[in-house]
Amino acid sequence: MTIGTLRGLDFFCRPFEPPLSLTAFTLYTSRMRLSKKFPAFTLVETILCLVLTVVLLGGIPHAVYLCQLALHAMSDAHAAQNRAEQVRAIIRPMVETCGYGVSKDPDDFRAAFELGGLAPFNWPGPISVVDGAAGTSGREASTCRIVYAIPSGIRTTQETRTTEDTFQVRVSATPGNLESHSTMPHSTKNWALFAAATPRFHPAWLTATSGTGPDGALLLLRRRGNGELLIPRNDELFYLRAAEIQVRAYDDGTNRDDFALYTNDHTGSGWQPRVVGVVDARFELADERRLLRVVMLVRGEKRYDRDVTTGTPDGWPAKWADDIPQSARRYRLYAHSVAFNLKNF
């Protein structure tokens, strides 16, 4: 087979290639179809698209602002809840042993101490609610007074039976938080409580301690009045304590025009701030003095440049709405309430 023959066969074996003019015609017709299916934007459509884009982009900052408001509200509510829980944690241990080892009758309560007008021994019983002052404004039912007991873990090692006003009690260890006073006790730290004593409760103050050692201590105690008294073996000694609870103005130099829950434990430390951010608290004794209700107004964390709480906050009694300080309305305010059972009544 000659070279010319091979070249002829090669021509017939190559794929068919349309002429250049046919290919250009096909591309042109395809572009025409696409332009009819997807026509180009007109000037009016372009303007409308730009306007819509501006509107959508302009809404993003507003959406971000709304999200920030929601986050601040959630943060304020959480901070207020924490403050309310702190108040609950402070009051609960007091009410658990409120009235333990003392008389519930106002006259008998005072007679057990006979200290005249000295607080807390002149209070009308182990728990009472009175009007008080927060800053410079008097507030109804804003002060709660509680007389309670603290366990010592120290127990009597033998039975004590007496009819005298001065007597001895053998205990398992020296009570470190009980201070002696030889003549006239003036502090709650002088008084001991034995709740299992019969036939009635008889608070007694420590006059001296002797016979201390590994086997315990011998306490010389004194009580008001006389009559039969029996303190059984293995009865635990409790320390007498008393506290006043009240909301007061708080100013530490950085938190001006603020308020806090204060307590006075009558051990010499005076009024101490316990929970900053409690704007108000009111107390009520119910169910024949067997239930203590506390309603409190607590603030959020963020202070705004305008009033964000107007009127009466949800859950706060309307009769006390006028007592809300104007400076506190710059915060979000939340009302919380809690009730405590007085087990020893």
Secondary structure as UniProt FT lines:
FT   HELIX           3..13
FT   HELIX           20..37
FT   HELIX           43..96
FT   TURN            98..101
FT   HELIX           106..111
FT   TURN            112..113
FT   TURN            116..117
FT   TURN            119..122
FT   STRAND          127..134
FT   TURN            135..136
FT   STRAND          137..156
FT   STRAND          160..162
FT   STRAND          166..171
FT   TURN            176..177
FT   HELIX           188..190
FT   STRAND          191..193
FT   TURN            195..196
FT   STRAND          204..213
FT   TURN            214..215
FT   STRAND          216..223
FT   STRAND          229..231
FT   TURN            233..234
FT   STRAND          236..250
FT   TURN            256..257
FT   STRAND          258..264
FT   STRAND          271..276
FT   STRAND          278..286
FT   TURN            287..290
FT   STRAND          291..299
FT   TURN            314..315
FT   HELIX           318..323
FT   HELIX           326..330
FT   STRAND          333..341
FT   TURN            343..344
//
